[in-house]
Amino acid sequence: MELKQIQDLIKFVSKSGVEEVELEKGNFKITIRTKTKQEAAQSPQHVIYAPPTAAQPQMAAPAPAKAEESAAPAKAEPKAEAASSSNTEDIKAPMIGTFYRSSGPDKDPFVKVGDRVEKGQVVCIIEAMKLFNEIESDISGTIVKVLADDSSPVEYDQPLFVVEP
């Protein structure tokens, strides 16, 4: 059945006052339903259906993100205070991206807890816009703690490693 024939059928059904028409031709089947007078009185004339997941999460997403951003510095500050009080320093993310501890899934991490790092040594990779950026240590010392999970998103200035100089 062609589009023109379907359109003509819809017009005919709407003018005739029939509530439902079902047409089957070979493996093609079409059902056309119109609202009853009672349904029409209870609901608005024009109803637009949109997938609920398409618009709502996009609108709702910025609010939780702001809540996380405001919560993240509160969590990071105690670590920074703890870091400064115990004579440690943080290596922080210089950009937003995805944090990787090694150059590949089957490779060893660049650094582990207890490893000695020198200023300028690569400690991780941050992928940003399909570019893999090697992140170098800006201090020399021993890795005390790894703060970011492998393959996780990181924010600008987020502490990645705690180093004891």
C-alpha positions in Angstrom: 0.0 0.0 0.0 1.4 3.4 -0.9 1.6 6.5 1.2 -1.1 8.3 -0.8 -3.5 5.4 -0.3 -2.8 5.4 3.5 -3.4 9.2 3.7 -6.7 8.8 1.8 -7.8 6.0 4.2 -7.0 8.2 7.2 -9.1 11.0 5.8 -11.9 8.7 5.1 -11.9 7.2 8.6 -11.8 10.6 10.3 -14.8 11.9 8.2 -16.8 8.7 8.6 -16.9 8.7 12.4 -15.7 5.1 12.7 -13.6 4.5 15.8 -11.3 1.9 14.4 -10.4 0.4 11.0 -8.1 -2.5 10.5 -6.8 -3.4 7.0 -4.7 -6.4 6.2 -3.2 -7.1 2.8 -0.7 -9.9 2.5 2.1 -9.2 5.1 1.0 -5.5 5.4 -1.3 -4.6 8.3 -2.5 -1.2 9.3 -4.8 -0.1 12.1 -6.3 3.4 12.3 -8.0 4.5 15.5 -9.8 7.7 16.2 -10.7 9.1 19.6 -14.2 8.4 20.8 -16.3 11.5 21.7 -15.7 10.7 25.4 -11.9 10.4 24.9 -11.8 13.6 22.9 -13.7 15.5 25.7 -11.3 14.2 28.4 -8.0 15.0 26.6 -6.6 18.0 24.6 -7.1 18.2 20.9 -3.4 18.1 20.0 -1.0 15.8 21.8 2.7 15.7 21.0 4.6 12.6 22.1 8.3 12.8 22.6 10.7 10.2 24.1 10.9 11.1 27.8 14.6 10.2 28.1 15.7 12.5 25.3 14.9 15.9 26.8 14.6 15.4 30.5 18.1 14.0 31.4 19.8 16.8 29.3 17.9 19.4 31.2 18.4 17.7 34.6 22.1 16.9 34.0 23.6 20.4 34.7 22.1 20.6 38.2 23.7 17.4 39.5 27.0 18.3 37.8 27.0 21.7 39.7 26.3 19.8 43.0 29.2 17.5 42.3 31.5 20.4 41.4 30.6 22.1 44.7 31.1 18.9 46.6 34.4 18.0 44.9 36.3 21.1 46.2 35.0 20.4 49.7 36.4 16.8 49.5 39.7 18.0 47.8 40.4 20.7 50.5 40.7 18.3 53.4 43.1 16.2 51.3 45.1 19.3 50.5 45.2 20.3 54.2 46.1 16.7 55.1 48.7 16.7 52.3 50.3 20.0 53.6 50.2 18.9 57.2 52.0 15.6 56.5 54.6 17.2 54.3 53.2 15.9 51.0 52.3 17.6 47.7 49.8 16.7 45.0 50.3 16.2 41.3 47.2 17.8 39.8 45.5 17.3 36.5 46.4 20.2 34.1 43.3 19.6 32.0 39.9 17.9 31.8 39.9 14.4 30.3 40.1 10.7 31.0 42.8 9.5 33.3 45.0 6.5 32.4 47.7 5.1 34.6 49.4 3.3 31.8 50.0 3.6 28.0 47.8 0.6 27.3 45.5 -1.9 28.9 48.2 -4.6 28.9 51.0 -2.3 30.0 52.3 -1.6 33.5 51.3 1.7 35.2 53.8 4.6 34.8 54.0 4.9 38.6 52.8 2.9 41.6 52.6 3.7 45.3 56.1 3.6 46.7 57.8 4.5 43.4 60.3 7.4 43.3 59.5 10.0 40.7 61.7 12.8 39.4 60.6 16.2 38.1 59.6 15.8 34.4 58.9 12.1 34.6 55.7 10.9 33.0 53.3 9.7 35.7 50.0 9.2 33.7 48.1 10.0 30.5 45.0 12.2 30.2 43.0 11.8 27.0 41.3 15.0 25.9 39.5 15.3 22.6 41.1 12.0 21.2 44.6 13.3 22.1 46.7 11.4 24.6 48.6 13.8 26.7 51.5 12.6 28.8 51.4 14.2 32.2 54.8 14.9 33.9 55.5 15.3 37.5 56.3 18.8 38.6 58.0 17.6 41.8 60.5 14.9 42.8 59.6 12.5 45.5 57.9 9.2 46.4 54.3 8.3 45.4 52.3 8.0 48.6 48.8 7.6 47.1 47.0 7.4 43.7 43.8 9.4 44.0 42.2 8.9 40.5 40.9 5.6 39.2 42.1 4.3 35.9 39.9 5.2 32.9 37.9 7.7 35.0 37.1 11.3 34.1 39.2 14.0 35.8 38.6 17.7 36.2 41.1 20.5 35.8 43.3 20.9 38.9 42.0 17.7 40.4 44.6 15.9 42.6 45.8 12.7 40.9 48.8 11.6 43.1 50.1 12.4 46.5 53.9 12.7 46.6 56.2 13.0 49.6 59.2 15.1 48.5 
